[in-house]
């Protein structure tokens, strides 16, 4: 279950969240099962955060730092992830249907069995990503594959 204090800070203000993250880089971020549907998290720092099974449907995560984040089984349908950094993120079983990943960094990401139907991958870097079980037809426009 998500840490309610962390979730409250994140929902209140991304600038405040990012400042808190900078001041507390060693704090483990637990946002498992969090409901952030439709949230505006533009530029948020969620580096190494645990978001397992979170609801991030239709969330604005443009330019977000999601490196090494735990996003297994997360719902990112319709999310805006343009220019987000998801390098080495764990997205096993993630639902990315209709998500916009234009220009996103997904190098080294674990995308095993992720659903990516109608996702925009134009200019996304998928070099060294684990794409086991991902439909090849859903990877049009991506680089590094």
Secondary structure, DSSP 8 states (H G I E B T S, - for coil): ---HHHHHHHHH-HHHHHHHHHHTTTS--B-TT-B-TT-B-TT-B-TT-B-TT-B-TT-B-TT-B-TT-B-TT-B-TT-B-TT-B-TT-B-TT-B-TT-B-TT-B-TT-B-TT-B-TT-B-TT-B-TT-B-TT--GGGGTT-B--
